[in-house]
Amino acid sequence: MSAQHTPGRLSFKEQGEANQFCLLDDTGKWYVVALLMNGEIHAARQEANMRRLVACWNACDGVPTETLEAQAK
């Protein structure tokens, strides 16, 4: 059996605890996600990408990962 993803919705926060941006779950636990382009951090693009990831994550809340994977093919 594979590991389960973090359940629930995420939010986006600037000035994360360990990075310029972080994601927060429903309980306030934070997850650091660094999105680098050619090894560089571009703050404006990183923020836009993080916001999009949060929006997609929340829009798919409750949908099994396997269903999402099948639809992405």
GROMACS elastic network, one bead per residue, 0.5 to 0.9 nm:
[ bonds ]
;  ai    aj funct       b0    kb
    1     4     6  0.89403   500
    4     7     6  0.80907   500
    5    65     6  0.85768   500
    6     9     6  0.87443   500
    6    25     6  0.80227   500
    7    10     6  0.89882   500
    7    25     6  0.82292   500
    7    26     6  0.86951   500
    7    61     6  0.78355   500
    7    62     6  0.83282   500
    8    25     6  0.69770   500
    8    26     6  0.64176   500
    8    57     6  0.88454   500
    8    58     6  0.76992   500
    8    61     6  0.63687   500
    8    62     6  0.78882   500
    9    24     6  0.85002   500
    9    25     6  0.60939   500
    9    26     6  0.60343   500
    9    54     6  0.80453   500
    9    57     6  0.69900   500
    9    58     6  0.51855   500
    9    59     6  0.87551   500
    9    61     6  0.66244   500
   10    23     6  0.63203   500
   10    24     6  0.53801   500
   10    26     6  0.64140   500
   10    54     6  0.58848   500
   10    55     6  0.83804   500
   10    57     6  0.71236   500
   10    58     6  0.65269   500
   11    22     6  0.85741   500
   11    23     6  0.56466   500
   11    24     6  0.51125   500
   11    25     6  0.65125   500
   11    26     6  0.79646   500
   11    51     6  0.83560   500
   11    54     6  0.62146   500
   11    55     6  0.85626   500
   11    58     6  0.86458   500
   12    21     6  0.74225   500
   12    22     6  0.61780   500
   12    24     6  0.63081   500
   12    47     6  0.88508   500
   12    50     6  0.70465   500
   12    51     6  0.64330   500
   12    54     6  0.67248   500
   13    16     6  0.62110   500
   13    20     6  0.87790   500
   13    21     6  0.58082   500
   13    22     6  0.54490   500
   13    23     6  0.61711   500
   13    24     6  0.72607   500
   14    19     6  0.87152   500
   14    20     6  0.61884   500
   14    22     6  0.66142   500
   14    23     6  0.89014   500
   14    47     6  0.80636   500
   15    18     6  0.82318   500
   15    19     6  0.67513   500
   15    21     6  0.53297   500
   15    22     6  0.74053   500
   16    19     6  0.50973   500
   16    20     6  0.53491   500
   16    23     6  0.80281   500
   16    30     6  0.80706   500
   16    31     6  0.88679   500
   16    32     6  0.76021   500
   17    20     6  0.78731   500
   17    21     6  0.80959   500
   17    22     6  0.74166   500
   17    30     6  0.79865   500
   17    32     6  0.82415   500
   18    21     6  0.80935   500
   18    22     6  0.78444   500
   18    32     6  0.67839   500
   19    22     6  0.65752   500
   19    32     6  0.65234   500
   19    33     6  0.79653   500
   19    34     6  0.74785   500
   20    34     6  0.86188   500
   20    43     6  0.78552   500
   20    47     6  0.89152   500
   21    32     6  0.72186   500
   21    33     6  0.75609   500
   21    34     6  0.79550   500
   21    43     6  0.88388   500
   21    46     6  0.80821   500
   21    47     6  0.71371   500
   21    50     6  0.78719   500
   22    30     6  0.63768   500
   22    31     6  0.57547   500
   22    33     6  0.62748   500
   22    34     6  0.84238   500
   22    50     6  0.81324   500
   23    29     6  0.83235   500
   23    30     6  0.55370   500
   23    31     6  0.51016   500
   23    32     6  0.64348   500
   23    33     6  0.73577   500
   23    50     6  0.79122   500
   23    54     6  0.77291   500
   24    27     6  0.76869   500
   24    28     6  0.54143   500
   24    29     6  0.55044   500
   24    31     6  0.61917   500
   24    32     6  0.88911   500
   25    28     6  0.53600   500
   25    29     6  0.55548   500
   25    30     6  0.65194   500
   25    31     6  0.79831   500
   26    29     6  0.75339   500
   27    30     6  0.88637   500
   33    50     6  0.81930   500
   34    41     6  0.80156   500
   34    46     6  0.78721   500
   35    39     6  0.88805   500
   35    40     6  0.85911   500
   35    41     6  0.69157   500
   35    42     6  0.85756   500
   35    45     6  0.87823   500
   35    46     6  0.59405   500
   35    49     6  0.78438   500
   35    50     6  0.82023   500
   36    39     6  0.52362   500
   36    40     6  0.52158   500
   36    41     6  0.50442   500
   36    42     6  0.74077   500
   36    46     6  0.76505   500
   37    40     6  0.52034   500
   37    41     6  0.64526   500
   37    42     6  0.74972   500
   38    41     6  0.85251   500
   41    45     6  0.83806   500
   41    46     6  0.70142   500
   42    45     6  0.56052   500
   42    46     6  0.58831   500
   42    47     6  0.85532   500
   43    46     6  0.50058   500
   43    47     6  0.60357   500
   43    48     6  0.85769   500
   44    47     6  0.52580   500
   44    48     6  0.63065   500
   44    49     6  0.87120   500
   45    48     6  0.50019   500
   45    49     6  0.60593   500
   45    50     6  0.85113   500
   46    49     6  0.51311   500
   46    50     6  0.60795   500
   46    51     6  0.85765   500
   47    50     6  0.51288   500
   47    51     6  0.61352   500
   47    52     6  0.85830   500
   48    51     6  0.52367   500
   48    52     6  0.62505   500
   48    53     6  0.87259   500
   49    52     6  0.50830   500
   49    53     6  0.61716   500
   49    54     6  0.86908   500
   50    53     6  0.50676   500
   50    54     6  0.62375   500
   50    55     6  0.86159   500
   51    54     6  0.52010   500
   51    55     6  0.62019   500
   51    56     6  0.86898   500
   52    55     6  0.50355   500
   52    56     6  0.61278   500
   52    57     6  0.84654   500
   53    56     6  0.51786   500
   53    57     6  0.59820   500
   53    58     6  0.85243   500
   54    57     6  0.50471   500
   54    58     6  0.60566   500
   54    59     6  0.84491   500
   55    58     6  0.52829   500
   55    59     6  0.60485   500
   55    60     6  0.86459   500
   56    59     6  0.50595   500
   56    60     6  0.62098   500
   56    61     6  0.86949   500
   57    60     6  0.53050   500
   57    61     6  0.63060   500
   58    61     6  0.50950   500
   58    62     6  0.88793   500
   59    62     6  0.87835   500
   59    63     6  0.89511   500
   60    63     6  0.54624   500
   60    64     6  0.84025   500
   60    65     6  0.89139   500
   60    68     6  0.82063   500
   61    64     6  0.84486   500
   63    66     6  0.84620   500
   63    67     6  0.68057   500
   63    68     6  0.71472   500
   64    67     6  0.53348   500
   64    68     6  0.66571   500
   64    69     6  0.88635   500
   65    68     6  0.50959   500
   65    69     6  0.61410   500
   65    70     6  0.86092   500
   66    69     6  0.50300   500
   66    70     6  0.61194   500
   66    71     6  0.86222   500
   67    70     6  0.51665   500
   67    71     6  0.62694   500
   67    72     6  0.87087   500
   68    71     6  0.51663   500
   68    72     6  0.62133   500
   69    72     6  0.51626   500
   69    73     6  0.68400   500
   70    73     6  0.57478   500
